[in-house]
Amino acid sequence: MQLQEVVPWGRSLDEYRGMFALSETDLRGRLLSCGDGPASFNAELTAVGKSQRLVSVDPLYVFAGPEIATRVEQTYQTIVLQVKLNHDRYVWSYFKDPDALGTARLNTMKIFLNDYQAGRAAGRYLVAALPELPFNNGEFDLCLCSHLLFLYSAQLSADFHLASMLEMLRVAREVRVFPLLDLDLQRSAHLDPVIAGLRSANFYAEIVDVPYIFQKGGGQMLRVVHNGQRIDEDPQPGKNRG
Ligand SMILES: C[S@@+](CC[C@H](N)C(=O)[O-])C[C@H]1O[C@@H](n2cnc3c(N)ncnc32)[C@H](O)[C@@H]1O
């Protein structure tokens, strides 16, 4: 698939459950989701009221709802066409065909948009961009990152990946990232260096099989946890990284 930049394209709560193998315990915790864009994860999970805390961050949230809708609609044509051209490179079990995929993504965006204004007012949708997060150390139990890191390996450098992982691990006890393939459906060239960097910084990192698969060979996430290091409480958001 050929994309020049990171595009807004959102997935549902059911997909997040599968991509990150989320348990009921995971969902009840303090959750942060980075690069959430027009996903309906936050809206749907808030509607069932499970999580102790749930925040989505994305630079896209600087825009109002109608502007986001326009961007997603522009993305729609490009992605559905690219997926049609590369039909055999995807697994057609969750979605029956590229049009069903496109319809599901527009539906996800509608659920997101219906919640967006209330969510912004409640602080559930925050404008922020990796590799910097406006949170104190250890504010979250689990941080998710879907379809940004590793997927956009051609657009985002290895240094950006490692800095982003370390920043997410600064604010959360555990980080999960999906997928691990890039847009060409190849294992990301940044994956092994990032894992090595995290291990040498004394984090525990593992690749885990998950129930969700769309890119052929793409049913895996990266899971990283603190290896017994203490996360110092920090009253100054955005300070004391590392
Ligand atoms: C393909 S969408 C994925 C949306 C959602 N996570 C999902 O899987 O449905 C990628 C998102 O990453 C966001 N993004 C781009 N650069 C970012 C950055 N530096 N930090 C956080 N998010 C970023 C984009 O605005 C876009 O909404």
The ligand as an SDF file (V2000), in Angstrom:
LIG
                    3D

 27 29  0  0  0  0  0  0  0  0999 V2000
   -4.2360    5.0280   10.7330 C   0  0  0  0  0  0  0  0  0  0  0  0
   -4.8100    6.0940   12.0040 S   0  0  0  0  0  0  0  0  0  0  0  0
   -5.1330    4.9060   13.3010 C   0  0  0  0  0  0  0  0  0  0  0  0
   -6.2580    5.3150   14.1930 C   0  0  0  0  0  0  0  0  0  0  0  0
   -6.5780    4.3370   15.3220 C   0  0  0  0  0  0  0  0  0  0  0  0
   -5.4690    4.1420   16.2070 N   0  0  0  0  0  0  0  0  0  0  0  0
   -7.0140    3.0050   14.7780 C   0  0  0  0  0  0  0  0  0  0  0  0
   -6.2180    2.0630   14.7150 O   0  0  0  0  0  0  0  0  0  0  0  0
   -8.1620    2.9030   14.3760 O   0  0  0  0  0  0  0  0  0  0  0  0
   -3.2830    6.8470   12.5310 C   0  0  0  0  0  0  0  0  0  0  0  0
   -3.4930    8.0340   13.4600 C   0  0  0  0  0  0  0  0  0  0  0  0
   -2.2050    8.4480   13.9650 O   0  0  0  0  0  0  0  0  0  0  0  0
   -2.2740    9.8510   14.1570 C   0  0  0  0  0  0  0  0  0  0  0  0
   -0.9080   10.4040   14.3090 N   0  0  0  0  0  0  0  0  0  0  0  0
   -0.0610   10.8290   13.3450 C   0  0  0  0  0  0  0  0  0  0  0  0
    1.0950   11.2620   13.8950 N   0  0  0  0  0  0  0  0  0  0  0  0
    0.9690   11.1020   15.2400 C   0  0  0  0  0  0  0  0  0  0  0  0
    1.8130   11.3590   16.3570 C   0  0  0  0  0  0  0  0  0  0  0  0
    3.0530   11.8690   16.2130 N   0  0  0  0  0  0  0  0  0  0  0  0
    1.3650   11.0660   17.5960 N   0  0  0  0  0  0  0  0  0  0  0  0
    0.1290   10.5440   17.7610 C   0  0  0  0  0  0  0  0  0  0  0  0
   -0.7150   10.2840   16.7480 N   0  0  0  0  0  0  0  0  0  0  0  0
   -0.3050   10.5510   15.5030 C   0  0  0  0  0  0  0  0  0  0  0  0
   -3.0180   10.3370   12.9340 C   0  0  0  0  0  0  0  0  0  0  0  0
   -3.5470   11.6360   13.1240 O   0  0  0  0  0  0  0  0  0  0  0  0
   -4.0760    9.2540   12.7660 C   0  0  0  0  0  0  0  0  0  0  0  0
   -5.2870    9.6160   13.3810 O   0  0  0  0  0  0  0  0  0  0  0  0
  1  2  1  0
  2  3  1  0
  2 10  1  0
  3  4  1  0
  4  5  1  0
  5  6  1  0
  5  7  1  0
  7  8  2  0
  7  9  1  0
 10 11  1  0
 11 12  1  0
 11 26  1  0
 12 13  1  0
 13 14  1  0
 13 24  1  0
 14 15  1  0
 14 23  1  0
 15 16  2  0
 16 17  1  0
 17 18  1  0
 17 23  2  0
 18 19  1  0
 18 20  2  0
 20 21  1  0
 21 22  2  0
 22 23  1  0
 24 25  1  0
 24 26  1  0
 26 27  1  0
M  CHG  2   2   1   9  -1
M  END
$$$$
